[in-house]
């Protein structure tokens, strides 16, 4: 009989979090088979190299280092990682930008099931190399999120957030317009980008438009008004979003 379970190692030093994750996996994700549970960097490296799991639940903060130390020192590297973290929403943005799986403590069973389903969906597809994703995650955690990985119909595009003029909704996809004139079609809806970018220098000005305040060239008054961007695109501002946009623009402009 073929064993189609997902062979999994858990790396977690907090006993309560460790017990919670084990219980939720057993109750909600029966396809996951836990083959080792460890609590520090040295044990994690040894367990991954010995058992060669398909998936590793990896705590970022460990008593003798961090999750990155684990990933940099394993000889075996053909596994999927789900980071487990207590980081706040600003650090979580770094995970979103790098297209890596993560679970936020305290772990929610629905989010856990989503992580397992994402693994299944991606298992047989060609993905961006993990070491590239990891490098971007590290850069973004340390440098206030400068790079973004965009899932496209063909694979992935890695861009600098500083180069994005605007995002535009297009049915279930999003179009990303860059300063070099490139347009990227992204296989995610616009709301995903609004959720992770609007406390930076992006603002939603219309149901279809999320714009970078740095590239607004002109605001034209009207019921809602309209914008001319640096690439000469004209963007309508909806009446319901006008005041929020003007507030954000005024606050932004005072700092440049």
C-alpha positions in Angstrom: 0.0 0.0 0.0 1.3 3.4 -1.0 1.8 5.9 1.9 0.6 9.2 0.6 0.8 11.0 4.0 2.8 14.2 4.2 6.0 13.4 6.2 6.5 16.3 8.6 9.0 17.7 11.1 7.9 20.3 13.7 10.5 22.7 15.0 9.1 24.6 18.0 10.6 25.4 21.4 7.5 26.6 23.2 5.7 23.6 24.8 2.2 25.1 24.6 2.6 26.1 20.9 4.2 22.7 20.2 1.3 20.8 21.8 -1.3 23.0 20.0 0.2 22.4 16.6 0.4 18.7 17.2 -3.2 18.5 18.3 -4.5 20.6 15.4 -2.6 18.6 12.9 -3.9 15.3 14.3 -7.5 16.6 14.5 -7.8 18.7 11.3 -5.1 17.4 9.0 -5.0 13.6 9.2 -3.0 13.4 6.0 0.0 15.0 7.9 2.3 12.4 9.6 4.5 13.9 12.3 7.8 12.1 12.1 9.8 14.2 14.5 9.3 17.1 17.0 12.3 19.1 18.0 12.9 22.4 19.9 16.2 24.0 18.8 18.5 24.6 15.8 20.9 21.7 16.3 18.1 19.2 16.8 16.2 20.6 13.8 19.2 20.2 11.4 19.8 16.7 12.6 16.1 15.7 12.3 15.7 17.1 8.8 18.8 15.5 7.5 17.9 12.1 9.0 14.2 11.9 8.2 14.2 14.0 5.0 10.6 15.3 5.4 8.3 16.7 2.8 7.2 19.6 5.1 8.7 21.4 8.1 6.8 23.6 10.5 9.6 26.0 11.5 9.5 28.5 14.4 11.4 31.6 13.6 12.7 32.3 17.1 14.6 29.4 18.7 16.7 29.2 21.9 20.1 28.7 20.0 19.4 30.8 16.9 16.6 31.2 14.4 14.8 29.3 11.7 17.2 30.8 9.1 20.1 29.1 10.8 18.3 25.8 10.3 17.7 26.3 6.6 21.3 27.4 6.0 22.8 24.3 7.5 20.7 21.3 6.4 22.3 19.0 3.9 18.8 17.9 2.7 16.8 20.8 1.3 14.0 19.3 -0.7 11.1 20.2 1.6 8.4 22.8 2.0 8.6 25.2 4.9 5.7 26.7 6.9 7.1 29.4 9.1 5.4 29.7 12.5 5.8 33.1 14.0 4.6 35.5 16.7 5.7 38.6 14.6 3.4 41.6 14.3 1.6 42.6 11.1 4.5 44.6 9.8 6.9 41.7 9.9 4.1 39.4 8.5 4.1 41.6 5.4 7.6 40.3 4.7 6.2 36.8 4.4 3.4 37.9 2.1 5.9 39.7 -0.1 8.1 36.6 -0.3 5.3 34.2 -1.2 6.3 31.9 1.6 3.9 30.0 3.9 3.5 31.2 7.4 1.2 30.7 10.4 0.7 33.4 13.0 0.6 32.4 16.7 -1.8 31.5 18.3 -2.4 29.0 15.4 -5.9 28.9 14.0 -7.1 25.5 12.7 -8.6 27.1 9.5 -5.2 28.8 8.6 -3.5 25.5 9.3 -5.7 23.7 6.9 -5.2 26.4 4.3 -1.4 26.0 4.6 -1.7 22.2 4.0 -4.0 22.8 1.0 -1.5 25.3 -0.5 1.2 22.7 -0.1 -0.9 20.1 -2.0 -1.8 22.6 -4.7 1.8 23.6 -5.3 3.4 20.1 -4.8 3.4 19.2 -8.5 3.8 22.7 -10.0 7.0 24.5 -10.9 7.7 27.2 -8.3 10.2 29.9 -7.7 13.3 28.5 -6.1 13.0 28.4 -2.4 16.4 30.0 -1.7 15.3 33.0 -3.8 12.1 33.3 -1.7 14.1 32.9 1.5 16.6 35.6 0.4 13.8 38.0 -0.3 12.2 37.2 3.1 15.4 38.0 4.9 16.0 41.2 3.0 12.4 42.4 3.6 12.5 41.6 7.3 15.7 43.6 7.7 15.1 46.4 5.1 11.4 47.4 5.5 10.1 45.3 2.7 11.6 46.5 -0.5 11.0 43.5 -2.8 7.8 41.8 -3.8 7.3 38.4 -5.4 4.3 38.4 -7.8 2.6 35.2 -8.9 1.9 35.4 -12.6 0.3 33.0 -15.1 3.8 32.0 -16.2 5.5 31.7 -12.8 6.8 34.5 -10.6 8.2 38.0 -11.1 10.4 39.7 -8.5 10.1 43.4 -8.4 11.1 46.3 -6.2 8.2 48.0 -4.6 9.8 51.3 -5.3 9.2 50.6 -9.1 5.4 50.1 -8.9 3.3 53.0 -10.1 -0.1 51.4 -9.6 -2.1 48.2 -9.4 -5.4 47.8 -11.4 -8.1 45.2 -10.9 -9.0 43.1 -13.9 -11.7 40.5 -13.1 -10.0 38.0 -10.8 -6.5 39.2 -11.8 -4.5 42.3 -11.0 -2.4 44.3 -13.5 0.8 45.8 -12.1 2.3 48.9 -13.9 6.0 49.6 -13.4 8.1 52.7 -14.0 10.0 51.0 -16.9 6.7 50.6 -18.8 6.3 46.9 -18.0 2.8 45.5 -17.2 2.6 42.3 -15.2 -0.6 40.2 -14.9 -0.9 38.8 -11.4 -3.0 35.8 -10.5 -4.4 37.4 -7.4 -7.2 39.9 -6.8 -6.5 43.6 -6.0 -7.7 43.2 -2.4 -4.6 41.1 -1.6 -2.4 44.0 -2.4 -4.6 46.5 -0.6 -4.4 44.5 2.6 -0.6 44.4 2.7 0.4 47.8 1.1 -2.0 50.5 2.2 -0.1 51.3 5.4 2.9 52.0 3.3 2.8 54.6 0.5 -0.1 53.0 -1.5 -3.7 54.0 -1.3 -6.9 52.6 -2.8 -8.6 55.4 -4.8 -11.2 53.4 -6.6 -12.6 49.9 -6.7 -10.2 49.2 -9.6 -7.1 51.2 -8.6 -4.4 51.0 -5.9 -1.9 53.7 -6.6 1.6 54.6 -5.3 1.5 58.1 -3.8 5.1 58.7 -4.9 4.1 58.7 -8.6 1.1 61.0 -8.5 1.8 63.9 -10.8 -1.4 65.8 -10.6 -4.8 65.7 -8.9 -7.7 67.2 -10.8 -10.7 68.3 -8.8 -14.2 66.9 -9.4 -16.9 65.0 -7.7 -14.3 62.4 -6.9 -11.6 63.9 -9.0 -9.0 62.2 -11.0 -5.2 61.6 -11.0 -2.5 61.9 -13.6 0.3 59.5 -12.8 3.9 59.8 -13.7 3.4 57.5 -16.7 0.6 59.8 -17.9 -2.2 57.3 -17.0 -5.4 58.9 -15.8 -7.1 57.4 -12.8 -10.5 58.2 -11.5 -10.9 58.8 -7.8 -14.3 57.5 -6.5 -16.3 60.0 -4.5 -16.4 57.6 -1.4 -12.6 57.4 -1.4 -11.8 61.1 -2.2 -11.3 62.3 1.4 -9.1 59.4 2.4 -7.0 59.9 -0.6 -6.5 63.6 0.0 -5.7 63.0 3.6 -3.1 60.4 2.7 -1.7 62.6 0.0 -1.3 65.6 2.3 0.3 63.6 5.0 2.6 62.0 2.5 3.6 65.3 0.8 4.6 66.9 4.1 7.3 64.3 4.4 8.9 64.7 1.0 
